[in-house]
Amino acid sequence: MRVAPVGGTAVQDHVALAEIELCGDLIIAASAAQDRLSLESIDEVLKVAEARAAAAGD
C-alpha cells in the first residue's frame, strides 16, 4: 500500500473537494429518504437557494 508522503507534496483541488463533499451529502440524503429525492430536496441538500442569494449579493 502506498501512502502520500507527509510534507505537502499532494496537490489539493478545492473545487473537486467541494464537489466530492456535495456528492457525499446527496448520497447521505438519498440513503435516509423513504423514496426518491424530489428536485426540491436535492436543491435543499445542495444549498442552491443559499448559493443564488450569495451570487445576487455580489
C-alpha positions, 0 to 999 in steps of 0.5 A: 500500500502506498501512502502520500508522503507527509510534507505537502507534496499532494496537490489539493483541488478545492473545487473537486473537494467541494464537489466530492463533499456535495456528492457525499451529502446527496448520497447521505440524503438519498440513503435516509429518504423513504423514496426518491429525492424530489428536485426540491430536496436535492436543491435543499441538500445542495444549498442552491437557494443559499448559493443564488442569494450569495451570487445576487449579493455580489 
